[in-house]
Structure formats: structure tokens, C-alpha cells
Amino acid sequence: MLHVIILFTWFFGGLHSPFFEYSLHSGKPKKGFQANLPARIVKGAQGQYHLTAAKGKAIGPDIKFMPEFQAFGWFTSKDRVEWEVDIQKEGDYQVDIIYSVDNAEAGKEFILSSPTSQLIGKVLPSGSWETYRTLKGGKIHLAAGLQKIEFKSKTQFKAGGAILDLREIVLR
């Protein structure tokens, strides 16, 4: 049996061939499964903080980064995203959330929280999972300094439901 496996892998170019879509040494994820790279968020040139999905840390059983949309897909109420943000100046910040949601899943509540405050809002319909919109979420008071900011569902819902697909949160 071992000789059949060896011949089969040799015939198709070995384990590094496109046929297997796998490489033991490349360190690259399989096509379609690229991961995001969590990174510290700092104030941008326009004076805003861009908490993108590409720089957030996904925590939970089912949350996935979708590279084709540069967004996190939400699948359970147990999932959340965290960012490490270096806020330069204490104050009230306007929160804009760039997201998509199927109209049937809209209406759930979210929580955006920092160590010192939180903002609760409702996810409005965007039209479809592929249609992204910007929600003016309200204001959150943030202390100066390095801190963790977290986004999650406030609404508990059954498996198979979703709160939204999250592309970015802008603090201004």
C-alpha cells in the first residue's frame, strides 16, 4: 500500500503540487483561507482610528476572516473581535460601523466596549450579505492610552444565525 501512495504522490508532483494544495514548508495558508494579521491601531493621518477586520483578533468558535470581503463573518453570538488601540487623547469618539447583513438577520444588538465605557446599538438591514453600509453607531468615551476595544453581539441567538459581517469600525 505504501508504494501505491508514493507512486501516486510522485505522479502528481508530490505533496507540494497544486493537486494537493498543501505544502509542508511554505508556511502559506491554503488558497481561500488567508488569515488576517492583528496589529496595533494608531491614529491615522485624518485623525481617525480605523479598526479594520484585517487588523482585528477574532475570538470564538465560528468567526472567520473573509479575505474576499476584508471582513469577519459572524456566525454565533459567542464570537467577538478585539483590537489593541493606542488612543492619543481622551474624549468622546463618533463610531461608524461598516458592515453587511441579510435583512432576515438584521435587528440584533451589538456592544462596542473599552475598559472604561461601552456603546450598545442595533444592526440595521443592509440589503444582503454582499451589500456593505455604514451605520452611525453613536459615541463612546475613550480614555487615553493603549487599550483593548471589543465588538460582540449583545443579542443571544441560536446556532445558524448571524449578527453581521464586519469590515471596519471607524472612531473619529
C-alpha positions in Angstrom: 0.0 0.0 0.0 2.9 2.4 0.8 4.3 2.0 -2.6 1.0 3.0 -4.2 0.9 6.2 -2.1 4.4 7.0 -3.0 3.8 6.5 -6.7 0.6 8.5 -6.5 2.2 11.5 -4.9 5.2 11.3 -7.2 2.9 11.1 -10.3 1.0 14.2 -9.2 4.1 16.2 -8.2 4.4 15.2 -4.6 2.9 16.9 -1.6 3.9 20.3 -2.8 1.9 20.0 -6.0 -1.2 22.2 -6.7 -3.2 19.0 -6.8 -2.9 18.7 -3.1 -3.0 22.5 -2.3 -0.7 21.8 0.6 2.9 22.5 1.4 4.8 21.3 4.5 7.4 24.0 4.1 5.9 27.1 2.6 4.1 28.4 5.7 1.4 29.8 3.4 -2.3 29.1 4.1 -4.3 27.3 1.5 -5.9 29.4 -1.1 -9.2 30.9 0.1 -8.2 30.6 3.8 -5.9 33.6 4.2 -5.7 34.8 7.7 -5.8 38.4 8.9 -2.9 39.9 10.8 -3.9 41.5 14.1 -1.9 44.7 14.6 -1.9 47.7 17.0 -4.2 50.5 15.8 -2.9 54.1 15.9 -4.4 57.4 14.8 -4.3 57.9 11.1 -3.4 61.0 9.1 -7.0 62.2 9.1 -7.2 61.9 12.9 -9.3 58.8 12.8 -8.8 55.3 14.2 -9.6 52.5 11.6 -10.3 49.2 13.4 -10.4 47.0 10.3 -11.1 43.3 10.2 -7.7 42.8 8.7 -6.1 44.1 11.9 -8.5 42.6 14.4 -8.2 39.5 16.5 -11.1 37.0 16.0 -12.1 35.1 19.1 -14.8 32.5 19.2 -16.0 29.2 17.9 -17.2 30.1 14.4 -16.0 33.6 13.4 -14.0 33.6 10.2 -12.0 36.2 8.3 -13.2 36.5 4.7 -10.3 37.9 2.6 -12.5 38.5 -0.5 -14.6 41.0 1.5 -11.9 42.1 4.0 -14.5 41.3 6.7 -15.2 38.9 9.6 -18.2 36.7 9.0 -20.3 36.3 12.2 -22.0 33.0 12.9 -22.7 32.7 16.6 -23.4 35.1 19.5 -20.3 33.7 21.2 -17.9 35.3 18.7 -16.1 38.6 19.1 -13.3 40.8 17.7 -10.7 42.6 19.7 -8.3 45.4 18.7 -5.3 46.8 20.5 -5.8 50.6 20.1 -3.5 53.4 21.2 -5.8 56.3 21.9 -3.8 59.6 21.9 -6.4 61.8 23.6 -9.2 61.1 26.0 -12.6 62.1 24.7 -15.9 61.2 23.0 -15.5 59.4 19.7 -18.1 59.0 16.9 -18.4 55.3 16.0 -19.1 54.4 12.3 -19.5 50.7 11.6 -19.0 49.3 8.1 -20.9 46.0 7.8 -23.3 43.9 5.8 -26.2 41.8 7.0 -29.0 39.9 5.3 -32.4 41.6 6.1 -33.7 38.5 7.8 -30.8 38.6 10.4 -30.9 42.4 11.0 -32.2 43.9 14.2 -29.8 42.3 16.7 -27.9 44.4 19.2 -24.2 44.8 19.5 -21.8 46.0 22.2 -18.6 48.0 21.5 -16.6 48.2 24.7 -13.4 49.6 26.1 -12.0 49.2 29.6 -13.8 52.3 30.7 -17.1 52.5 28.6 -19.4 50.8 26.2 -21.8 51.6 23.4 -24.8 49.5 22.6 -26.6 49.7 19.2 -28.8 47.9 16.8 -27.8 46.4 13.5 -29.9 47.8 10.7 -30.6 46.0 7.4 -28.0 46.5 4.6 -29.9 44.6 1.9 -27.8 41.5 1.6 -24.6 39.8 2.8 -22.8 41.4 -0.2 -24.1 44.9 0.4 -22.0 46.9 2.8 -23.2 50.1 4.5 -22.1 52.5 7.2 -24.0 52.7 10.5 -23.6 55.8 12.6 -23.4 53.8 15.8 -23.3 56.7 18.3 -20.5 57.9 20.6 -18.2 56.2 23.0 -15.9 57.8 25.6 -12.4 56.5 25.5 -9.5 57.1 27.9 -6.1 58.0 26.5 -3.5 55.2 26.2 -3.2 51.7 25.0 -6.3 49.6 25.4 -8.4 46.7 24.1 -11.6 47.6 22.3 -14.0 44.7 21.7 -17.0 44.3 19.4 -19.6 41.5 20.0 -23.2 40.6 19.9 -25.4 41.6 22.8 -28.3 39.5 21.5 -28.1 35.8 22.2 -29.4 33.7 19.2 -29.5 30.1 18.1 -26.7 28.5 16.1 -27.1 29.2 12.4 -28.0 32.8 13.0 -25.6 35.7 12.5 -25.3 39.3 13.8 -23.4 40.8 10.8 -20.3 40.6 8.6 -17.9 43.3 10.0 -15.5 45.1 7.7 -14.4 48.1 9.8 -15.1 50.4 12.8 -14.0 54.0 12.4 -13.5 56.1 15.5 -13.4 59.9 14.9 
